[in-house]
Amino acid sequence: MTAHDLSAPASRATAAGASDATHIALTFENNRLASELFGQFDQHLALLEQRLKIDARARGNTVTLRGDELATNQARRALDYLYDRLQKGSSVEISDVEGAVRMAQAADDQLVLPTLERKGKLALAQISTRKKTVIARTPTQDAYMRAMERAELVFGVGPAGTGKTYLAVAHAAQLLERGSVERIILSRPAVEAGERLGFLPGDMKEKVDPYLRPLYDALYDMMPGDKVERAITAGVIEIAPLAFMRGRTLANAAVILDEAQNTTQMQMKMFLTRLGENSRMIITGDPSQVDLPRGVTSGLGEALAFLEGVDGIVTCRFKAADVVRHPLVQRIVEAYDAKYLPNPGESRT
């Protein structure tokens, strides 16, 4: 059989073999980039072998892929995409290889994604700021990033480690740099302290910082530290507990509510109705990790049910397969789902 060249000038491919096994040789023209593509001690190729159950062997700037026809072509698409990234000046880390493999597999699972062309060439959604570019690593991340671009209100729900909060903050930073919004407002319910923070030492910023640290971390990843500090001082970036949102109208802003599963029904309604003119709102949370007192209904679950199908609102549901934090986290989530969900494959919401 013959394998089509999927990479245009980036690489050229030939293949031969039986119908149940394929042999593809890919030659990349730039030796230095090929070395970066394969990874130190060929670790990127080792990951392809592990994930796709194929054999991948490099010699110079050529890699030979052997195995199931579907899997070898997925490996080829992933390598072509990563090589194209290297040609454009980006680096390739092990996490990028993992993401490329997931997206190549998604293409063959016939998922409806605007990023996956029928010809098999990958073009993943991305968020870019002056400091960093973040590229989708899973089909759900891809859909989430595109939803934030087009919808005024986006819910991102699912387990820890799927990038819900990180991508939301990255998108907000991108909107601010573009001039699409004038400020960023980041909020979380301070449930652990019952939203009664007076007994904690320090001024208000010092009281709430422990609850908002994940949002700070994402901000500093996307923007230079001195710029973040100046923006916070000037009020361009505001980080505050949910309780402080009452009575406000949030216009010309990118507004993010994190850990939304810990909002009450009234808090969620209050927050949703803060949305002002020319604003975007992103709400993230994990319905399986509610810290509210026993008997108190989570506002997130109620909102997801009430607002299903409302024009201008998009809900992206992440699953254990979307965990990108660490492979072990994915297995932990799956184990808990198997224990506590009636049907482990069902939605967590």
C-alpha positions, 0 to 999 in steps of 0.5 A: 500500500502507499501512504500519501504525503500529509506534510507537503514540503515538511516531510516526504513519506513512502510505505509498503506492507501487508494490509494488516501492517504498515511500514512508513518511512518519514524523512525530515529535511532539517537535521537539527529540527528532526533531532528536536522532533524525535526528542532526547534519546528519542523519548518523543518516539518512545511515547508514540510507541507507547500510546499507539502500540507501534514501532518507531525507529530513528536513523539520522533524520529519518524515522520508520514507523511500523504497525497497524495502518490506523496507528501508523498514520496517526503517528505520521499526522502527529509528527508532521504537525510537530515538525511544522511547529518546529519550523515556525520557531516553537519548541516541542515538549513531551506534553506537546507530543502527548497532545498531538497524539490525542488529537490525531486519534480524535480525527479518526474517531470522527469527532466533530472538530473544526481543527481536524481537516479531512486530509488528516493535517492537524491545526489545533486551537491556540491562545497566544500572549506576548509571553506564551502560546498555549495549544490544545492538547485534547479534543475537549480543550480544542472545543473549549478554546474555540467556544471562548472565542465565539460565546459570551458565556462559557461553562467549563466543567469536569475533573481536576487537571484538564486545564479548565482554569488555566485556559480561561485565564490565558484567554482572558489575558489574550483578550486584554492584550488585544484590547478586546476588553479593558480589564480582567476580573477573577473570582472564587468562592472562599468556601473553606473560610465560609466567606467570613475572612475577618479572622484571618491576619493581614489586609484583604488582599492577604486574607483572600490570596490563599484561595485565589493562588491558582488564578495568580499562577496562571496569570504569571504564566501568561504575562510578565510579572511586573506587568501583572503587578502594575495591572493589579495595582491599577485595577486592570486586573481584579482578583476578589472573592465571589461575595464582593461581586454583589451589586456590580455590573461588570462591563468591558471585562473578561470575567472568570468564576473558578471553583463554581461548584462551591457557589450556592444557587443564589450566588450563582444567579447573582454572579451570572447577572453581573454580566455587562456590555462587551464582556465575556464570562467563563465559569469553571468547576468540578461538580464532583468536588463540592465543599458546600455544607451538607444539604446546600445545593451547588449553584453550578449544577442548577445553572447547567440544567437551567441554561442548557440550550440558551443562545450565547451560552456554551458548555464544555464537559471535560472527562478523565481522558482530558486530564493533562496534568499528569498521567497518574491524575487521569488514572486517579480520576477514572478510579474515583469515577468507577467507585462513585458514578453509577456508569463510569462513562457518564457525564459528571454533571 
